[in-house]
Amino acid sequence: MTTHDRLQRAIHLRETGHAEEAREILLDLVAAAPDDPQINYQTAWVHDNLGLEREAVPFYVQAIEQGLAGANLEGALLGLGSTYRALGAYDQSIETFKRGLKEFPHNRAFSVFLAMALYNTRQYSESVELLLTQLAETTADENLLRYKRALLFYAPQLDQTWE
């Protein structure tokens, strides 16, 4: 079985709920090909799936540094930022999510996850602003849509009052 076939097998196993078996394959693959960004990314992902966040971080970092691109980079930045946040590494989480927003501005998940990390660092106004903006721009709720303009106006100035 080729490396590619083994990688595809591990991905299939992870996607079908057999993460531990996928992890074994991926650890073998990453030992044989430590400079492969796709293998590192999949190894990070399976560790996250298993609740092994601390172990996932170096694989995410390696994959990103090795030139992961496109949708895989997008997923890796979301995964790494979320993992940092879960581990309490809030500044690294914020930095990662901001990079994700810069590189993938269409992906609203970066803003929502960034809002959570900002909340964790007591940056409440910026956190709520991001959430209100995402809500106003994506909701289909008729009651909220009536106030979309107001929500978007007030979101960046929550602490301001008018007399």
C-alpha positions as CSV (number, residue, x, y, z in Angstrom):
1,M,0.0,0.0,0.0
2,T,1.4,3.4,-1.0
3,T,1.8,6.4,1.4
4,H,-1.1,8.1,-0.4
5,D,-3.3,5.0,0.0
6,R,-2.5,4.7,3.7
7,L,-3.2,8.4,4.2
8,Q,-6.6,8.1,2.4
9,R,-7.3,5.0,4.6
10,A,-6.5,7.0,7.8
11,I,-8.7,9.9,6.6
12,H,-11.6,7.5,6.0
13,L,-11.1,5.9,9.4
14,R,-11.2,9.3,11.1
15,E,-14.3,10.3,9.2
16,T,-16.1,7.1,10.1
17,G,-15.4,7.2,13.8
18,H,-12.3,5.1,14.0
19,A,-10.0,7.8,15.1
20,E,-7.7,5.7,17.2
21,E,-7.0,3.3,14.3
22,A,-6.4,6.4,12.1
23,R,-4.0,7.8,14.6
24,E,-1.9,4.7,14.6
25,I,-1.6,4.9,10.8
26,L,-0.9,8.6,10.8
27,L,1.8,8.4,13.5
28,D,3.6,5.7,11.3
29,L,3.2,8.0,8.3
30,V,4.5,11.1,10.0
31,A,7.5,9.2,11.3
32,A,8.3,8.1,7.8
33,A,7.5,11.5,6.2
34,P,7.9,14.2,8.8
35,D,8.1,17.0,6.2
36,D,4.8,16.2,4.5
37,P,2.3,19.0,5.4
38,Q,-0.8,16.9,4.5
39,I,0.3,14.1,6.8
40,N,1.1,16.5,9.6
41,Y,-2.3,18.2,9.2
42,Q,-4.2,14.9,9.2
43,T,-2.2,13.8,12.3
44,A,-3.1,17.1,14.1
45,W,-6.8,16.6,13.1
46,V,-7.0,13.1,14.5
47,H,-5.4,14.1,17.7
48,D,-8.0,16.9,18.1
49,N,-10.8,14.4,17.4
50,L,-9.5,12.2,20.2
51,G,-9.3,15.1,22.7
52,L,-5.5,15.2,22.6
53,E,-5.2,18.9,21.9
54,R,-1.8,19.4,23.4
55,E,-0.4,16.6,21.1
56,A,-2.2,18.1,18.1
57,V,-0.4,21.5,18.3
58,P,3.0,20.6,17.0
59,F,1.5,18.8,14.0
60,Y,-0.7,21.8,13.1
61,V,2.3,24.1,13.4
62,Q,4.5,21.8,11.3
63,A,1.9,21.5,8.6
64,I,1.4,25.2,8.4
65,E,5.1,25.9,8.4
66,Q,5.6,23.3,5.7
67,G,3.4,25.2,3.2
68,L,-0.1,23.8,3.6
69,A,-2.4,25.8,1.3
70,G,-6.0,26.3,0.3
71,A,-8.8,24.6,2.2
72,N,-6.3,22.5,4.2
73,L,-4.5,25.7,5.5
74,E,-7.9,27.2,6.2
75,G,-8.9,24.1,8.3
76,A,-5.5,23.9,10.0
77,L,-5.7,27.6,11.1
78,L,-9.2,27.0,12.5
79,G,-8.1,23.8,14.2
80,L,-4.9,25.3,15.6
81,G,-6.6,28.5,16.8
82,S,-9.4,26.5,18.5
83,T,-6.9,24.2,20.1
84,Y,-4.8,27.1,21.4
85,R,-8.0,28.5,22.9
86,A,-9.0,25.2,24.5
87,L,-5.6,25.0,26.1
88,G,-5.8,28.6,27.5
89,A,-3.1,29.9,25.1
90,Y,-5.4,32.9,24.2
91,D,-2.9,35.2,22.7
92,Q,-1.7,32.5,20.3
93,S,-5.3,31.7,19.6
94,I,-6.2,35.3,18.7
95,E,-3.1,35.6,16.5
96,T,-4.0,32.4,14.6
97,F,-7.6,33.4,14.1
98,K,-6.6,36.9,12.9
99,R,-4.2,35.3,10.4
100,G,-7.1,33.1,9.3
101,L,-9.4,36.1,8.9
102,K,-6.7,37.8,6.8
103,E,-6.1,34.9,4.5
104,F,-9.7,33.6,4.4
105,P,-12.0,36.6,4.9
106,H,-15.0,34.7,3.5
107,N,-14.9,32.2,6.4
108,R,-17.1,33.6,9.2
109,A,-16.0,30.8,11.5
110,F,-12.8,32.7,12.1
111,S,-14.7,35.7,13.4
112,V,-16.9,33.6,15.7
113,F,-14.0,31.7,17.2
114,L,-12.0,34.9,17.5
115,A,-14.8,36.4,19.4
116,M,-14.6,33.5,21.9
117,A,-10.8,34.0,22.4
118,L,-11.3,37.8,22.8
119,Y,-13.9,37.0,25.5
120,N,-11.4,34.8,27.2
121,T,-9.0,37.8,27.3
122,R,-11.7,40.1,28.6
123,Q,-11.9,42.1,25.4
124,Y,-15.6,42.0,25.7
125,S,-16.5,44.9,23.4
126,E,-14.6,43.6,20.4
127,S,-15.9,40.1,21.1
128,V,-19.6,41.2,21.1
129,E,-19.0,43.4,18.1
130,L,-17.8,40.5,16.1
131,L,-20.7,38.3,17.2
132,L,-23.3,41.0,16.5
133,T,-21.8,41.7,13.1
134,Q,-21.8,38.0,12.2
135,L,-25.4,37.6,13.4
136,A,-26.7,40.7,11.6
137,E,-25.0,39.7,8.3
138,T,-26.1,36.0,8.3
139,T,-29.4,35.7,10.1
140,A,-32.6,34.8,8.2
141,D,-34.7,35.7,11.3
142,E,-37.2,38.3,10.2
143,N,-37.3,40.0,13.6
144,L,-33.6,40.5,13.6
145,L,-33.5,41.5,10.0
146,R,-35.7,44.5,10.8
147,Y,-32.9,45.8,13.0
148,K,-29.9,44.8,10.9
149,R,-28.9,48.4,10.2
150,A,-29.2,49.3,13.9
151,L,-27.2,46.2,15.0
152,L,-24.4,47.0,12.5
153,F,-24.4,50.6,13.6
154,Y,-24.2,49.9,17.4
155,A,-21.9,46.8,17.2
156,P,-18.6,48.8,17.0
157,Q,-19.7,51.4,19.6
158,L,-21.4,49.4,22.4
159,D,-20.1,51.6,25.2
160,Q,-21.2,54.9,23.6
161,T,-24.3,56.7,24.7
162,W,-26.2,59.5,23.0
163,E,-28.0,62.3,24.7
